[in-house]
Amino acid sequence: MENEITKRASEPFQRSAEVERLVRAFVAMAEGDSMTYLEVQAIIMEDPQLNRGRSITMSARRIARKEFKVIVKCEIQKGFIRVSNELIPELPAEHRQRVQTRLKVASEELGAVDVGRLENGMKTKYYTEVSWVGAMRLFSKPKAVKQIGDTVKNSELNYGDVLKLFAG
């Protein structure tokens, strides 16, 4: 038993068999194909809507995205759909909306701070966070996204160019 523990500690993390099977199934799907929760349950032997099953599906989706560039989206009450290449550029808008919501909450929380009661080190951290949240809110607004889109047209705009665009 001790030898087995030593062996595991020295080896890189091994994925579970369930995750491996699901990754292979996701990668084998054609663009636009879907897989129901029951089909996923048959592959991983767990209910994909419960904690362990959800963890397995999230891991498999992450691995498929990072290693195979396959995007699989979960559709509530339907199952999993492999996103077609043409639809992938539409996905960040959903993430951007979540980021905007979280930044609004962060801004409201920072607004509740009584700066006069903070120690010097905490004041620095506070002002850093205020600046960061403000910049992120500025760059994530729909007007900014439209301005970037108008500038980009059909070619890539790198991060430095985006900063120059807003520097005015």
Helices and strands as residue ranges (DSSP letters): H 2-10, H 17-28, E 34-36, H 37-44, H 51-68, E 72-75, E 79-82, G 85-90, H 91-111, G 115-117, H 120-140, H 142-152, H 159-167
